[in-house]
Amino acid sequence: MLFPVPIQTISTGFPQTFVMSSEELTDAEKARIASDFLLQSPPGEFNEVFSDVRTLLQDDALLEKGTCLEAVRHYNKAQFATVKSDPGVEHPTLITEHNELADGRFMDPKSGRVFKYDHLHKEAMDSHPAGPKDIDEKLEPWRKALQKELDEYIYEHFHLTGVATVFTPLHQHKEPKLVVLCIESHQYQPKNYWNGRWRSEWHLPNFDGKTAVQKCTGKLRLQVHYYEDGNVQLISEKEAAVEVKMTNDREASAREVLRAICEAESAYQRSIQESQEHMESTFKALRRQLPVTRSKLNWLNFHSFRITQQEMKQPPSAGQQQQSQ
């Protein structure tokens, strides 16, 4: 799967001005404005936005606590930040609301580890094996079957860029409980002045061993930022739903779930690509055509010519008339 060409993206009106006046704004107002900027950070550019906001705010204590710190936490979870739960772990996991535990720690179900996450430095710490209370034993076999199929899907479609994890959120209070599948893939190209991130989140029913058609719902998100010749962003979001025929075979049902997800995500990416191609022709039609001379107009010389013409049209002054006489 490929990101659409970022140069064809849509402007989203990212805020252009930011005024901080210590005489006019309270600390709460400063924190709220700073938080808004942090939450709107484009993919791969959070550190740059944070640094700029820090320079404007001139108050590290305010930036690293309260509203601002909560904004950083929200951003990391919403953007599916990736991290290795332990130095000895081979594959990274995601930071989301679905694997956050009651004490603020996070669960990495693939490695079976619980860890604390530093949202400012984006590092895992205090990692240790998960206990019985951190794992839903009833959902774990189904989660593992889905994770196996998901790993194959990521290798085929998001190779080297994708991170995906199947979670069994422990804070669910309604039955039947759902399994949540999250995918994050990004490409950062700052040397080429663009960055992009793909995120998808799917809520899947539990496996009950019965043959039936089950509904899976998802949300697909794509964001690309291009900033060489301007400040242009593409932000696209789509809610999706697929129907999956479940059987009494857990592994076969997991394969069917991922097949349906693959079809839905591929269709979404094709629709984005088609819209970008149509947009390119639309922008070309809006371009100003060259004049009959087939050359660009030198506006500086043209402006001087207009001034000369205006001077020639003006009637001579009384002094000029007397001199001519």
N, C-alpha and C positions, 0 to 999 in steps of 0.2 A: 504494500500500500504506500502511496506517495502523497506528500503534501502538495497542494496546488501551488502553482507559480505565485510567489508572494508579491511580485510587482503588480499583479492584477487585483490586489485586495481593495477593500472598501474602507474609507475613512470613518472612524467612529467618533470623532470629535473629542479626542483625549484632552483633558484640561490643559490650557496653554499658559495660564498665569497663576501665580501663587504668591500672595502677599502676606508676610508675617510682620505684624507690628506689635512689639511688646507693650506699647502704650494702649492699644485698642483691644487686644485679645486676652482672654483669661487662659490659664493653663489647660482647662478643660476644652476650650475652643481650639487651641493649638493642637492638642492631642487628637481631636476629632478630625481636623483638616489633614493632619499628617497621616492618620489612619486611612483616610479616603485615598490618599495618594499611594500608600503601600498596597492597599487592596486592589488597585488598578495597575499594578506593575505588570508589564508584558512578560511573556515567557523568557526565562533566562536572564532577566534584567532586574531582578529584585534587589540585588546588592547595589547596583548603580542608583536605583530609586531611593533605597534606604540611605545611601551615602549623601545624596542630594538633600533629602529631607533632614538629615542630621545637620548638615551645614546650615540650612535655613532655620532650623529649630534652635540650635545652639543650646541644647539642654539634654544631655545624654540620660540623665536620671528620668526625665519625663518620657523619653523615647523607649526606654527599656522596662517600662512598667505600665500597669493599668491598661488604658484604652489602646495604646500603641502596641503593647506586647500581645494583647488579645487579638489585635488585627493581624499580627505576624502569625500567631497560632492558627487563626482562621484561614489565612492565605495558604499556609503549608498544607492544611488538611483539604482545602477545596481544590488545590492544584495537584494533589496526589504526589507530594514530595517523595523522592526516593532516598533510601538509606539502607546500609547494611546493619543489621541488628547486632552484629558482633564481628570483630576482625576475622574470625575463623569461618564465617559464613560465606558460601560461594555466591549466592544470588541475593540481590537487594530486595527489599519489600517496600510497601507504600505507607505513607502517613495519611490516614483518612479517619473520618468519624466512626467508621465501621469496625476498626480494630483498636480503638481507644478504650482503655479499661477505666474502671471507676476512679482509680487513684491518679489518673492522668498519664499512666504509662501506656505503652502500645504492645500489641501482640503480633509477632511474626509467625503465622501458622505453618509456613513451609519449613522453617528451621526449628519450630517449637520453642521459641525463646520470647521472653518478655523484656522490654528495655525502656529506659527513659530517654526522651528526645529533647535535645537543646534546640529550640525553634530559632534562636538567633544565629547560632553557629552551624545549624543543620547537621548535628552529630548525634549518634546514639551513644548512650553511656549506661553503666550499671546493668549490663545485660546478664540474664540468668535463665536457666531452663524454666519453662512454664509449668505451673502446678495444675492439679486436677480442676481447681475452680476457674482456671483460665481457658479451659477447653470444653466444648459441648460434645460429649461423647456420642450422643445420638446422631448428631449431624456430621461428625468427623469422617465416617466412611464416604458419605456423599461428597463432602468437600474435597477429599483426596482424589476421588474419581474425576471431579470437575477440574481440579488443579492439573492433573495429568494431561487431560485433553487441552486445557488452556495453554500449557507450556508448549505443546506442539503447534498450536495456533500462533502463538507469539513468535516461535522460531521461524515459521513459514512467512508471516506477514509483517512482523516488526523486528526482524533479526537485527541484533546489535543495538537497537534503540528502545525496545519495549520492555516494560516491567509490568507484571500482572500477578495478582494474588486473589484467591478466593477466601472470603471471610465468613465466619459464622458469628455475627454480632451477639454478644452476651447480654445486652441490655434490652432484648426483645421481650415484651410482656404479652403479646398476642399470639394466638395459635391460628393456623400453623406457622411455625417460624420460617423465615426466609434465609437463603444464602445469598451473599452479595459478591459479585465478581467485578473487579476494578482493573482497568488497563490504563497505563500511562506510557506515552512515547513522545520523545521530543528530539528536535534537531536545532542546535544552536550554531549559527553561522555569523558571528559578529564581524568577521573580516569581510564578509559579503553583505553586511548590514541587514540581516534578517534573522529572526528566531521564530520557532513554531512549536506548538504542543498539541498533542491529541490526548483526549481523555474520554473514556467510556465507562459507564457504571450500569450493571445489570442486576436486577433483583429476581432471583430464581426460587421456585417452590421447592420444598423438601421432597426427597425421594421416599415414596411410601410403598413401592413394590407393586403398584396397581397400574394396569394399562388404561391410560386416559390421556386426553389432550390437555396440556397445561399451558398457561399463559405466562410468558416472561416479559417483563417491562424493563426498559433501559433509557438512558439519557446519554447522547453523544455530543461531544463538544470539541471544537477546533478553534484555535487562536493562532494567528500569524501576525508578526509585526515586521514591517519593512520601513527602513529609516535612512536610506542613502540620499534620495532626492526629495525627502519630505518626511512626514510622520503619518504613516498609513497602517491601518490594522484591519484584519479580517477576523471577526468574531462570529462563529456560527454555532448554533445549538439546536438539537432536534430530540424530541421524545419519540421513542420507538417501542413497538410491541410485536412479539413473535409468538406463534403457537407451536408447541413442541409435543410430539407424540411420545409419551413416556411408556415404558414397559416394565416388566419385572426384572429386567437385566440392568443393573446399576451402571455398568461401564457403557453399554449400548445407549442408554438414556443420556449419559454425559456427552457422548459423541454427537448425539442428535441435538443437544442444547448448543454445543459449540458450532455445529454446522449452521444452525439457524442464526446464531449471532454473527457468524462470518458473512452470511448472505446479507443481513441487515446493514452491517457496517460497510461492506463493499458497495452496496447500493447508495448509501449516504455519500460516500466519497466520490462515486461516479457523478452524482447529482451536483456536488460542489464543483467538480471539474468542468461539467457542462455549463454551469452558470458562469464560471470564470471565462470560458471561451466566448460565451455570448456577451459578457461584459466588455471583453476586449474590442469586439466589433462596434459596440455601442460607444465606447470612448473614442474610437477612431472617427466615427461619424460626427462627434461633437468638436473635433479639432478644427481650428480656424484654417481655412484654405489659404494658400499663397496667393498674392495678387496676380494680375495678368502678366506682370513682368517675370513671374516664376522665381522671384528673389525676395529675400527678407527686406523689410523696410528699416532704414536707419532712423530711429525715432528722434535721436539727438539732432541730426541734421534737419529732419522734418520740422522739429520745433523751432529751430533757428530760422528756417525758411518762412514759417508762419509769422514770426515776429517781424521779419523784414517786410512781408506783404502788408501787415497791419500798419507799419510805419509809413509805407508808401501811400496807403489809402487815406491817412489822416490829413486834413487841410493844413496848410502852412500857418504858423503863428504870425502875429502882427509884426514881430521883429523881423521874421524871415521875409515878410512881404515888403517892408521898408527897405531891407538890404537889396532885394531884387529890383526895386525901383531906383 
